[in-house]
């Protein structure tokens, strides 16, 4: 690489590092600032990272899901109960609430930034009420009494919602459709209208389909919500806890201070032990941390928690580990092969590539398994770890190498600068 290209590359990387730092850190102490004379606000990147309950404060509750008979709810019944809870919480203004399945028969509800939980706890645990009403609002059919099943089916190449009624529902549905041909029969969940299909004909066999040109996801969403009204799932509170936002602020502050001190120590260590090589790694590591913050802010399924912060710190450690593996391999090539600096650097990067890939791919597979099968706390750790590992591979194998080659463009024979000077041993 020529000196001119190296200077341009170093300037670009420096501008990128400084620019990202200015966009990440809230310089005015606020979450955002107004852009000129416009009506738009710019939110600092670090403030755009979604935070979990342990950082933001709020409440969480875990419920067991049982049928009236005492048996565990099935997966489809759990999905219906979850869909019902999401609708209830969203309708009450808890737009950031998260409802997840936990284990085989439990549901976890997380609601950030809430203090008074008494009213909310009354809402959670209610079974959904499903009703079919005519255009005048008269209840024609009750879901739990008449509807037996609801699922997605295919009719003439189109996804439809299939309704199956029991013996009592068969009669009630025939009477309802016969009296409302050409009119709409609206479906309500907990007094909220979710759809109003038009009756095309009287249906006497207890099997009906709802057409609407749906794709599978839309049809399935409707089917799950309707089935929530059939299910007799009862939610029993197992445990709940309210978390103060003050504790979350303190935990986040302490974690950031610890991470900052640790990062500073690592940067100093790299530059002292590995000299110029360490300087290149330090720049790449700073860029890596900034890109990681950006990724945490823009990846939609990231919700940062204390366990997520642990995943971030571990991924930083693995990024450092990758650089150390590379540099030790370069030193080994220089010492054993007695090679020149450029040759030792090229051999070191090539020789360590397979080792770094093997170690990181194993961790990536582990993170994916934790995301699929882990609890919510484990998933938070796994998601941040996965993002961090992928970025660390890119920065350690490519950015660090570009920076080292840029340094060599100015002087590729200075072994002392690159920490590769070996001591000559005189034997008497």
Secondary structure, 3 states (H helix, E strand, C coil): CCHHHHHHHHHHHHHHHHHHHHHHCCCCCCCEEECCCCCCEEECHHHHCCECHHHHCEEEEEEEEECCCCCECCHHHHHHHHHHHHHHHHHCCCCCCEEEEECCCEEEEEEECCCCCHHHHHHCCCCCCEEEECCCCCEEEEHHHHEEEEEEEEECCEEEEEEEECHHHHHHHHHHHHCCCCCEEEEEECCEEEEEEECCCCCCCCEEEEEEEECHHHHHHHHHHHHHCCCCCEEEEEEEEEECHHHHHHHHHHHHHHHHHHHHHHHHHHHHHHHHHHHHHHHHHHHHHHHHHHHHHHCCCCCECHHHHHHHHHHHHHHHHHHHHHHHHHHHHHHHHCCCHHHHHHHHHHHHHHHHHHHHHHHHHHHHHHHHHCCHHHHHHHHHHHHHHHHHHHHHHHHHHHHHHHHHCCCCCCCCCCCCCCCCCCCC
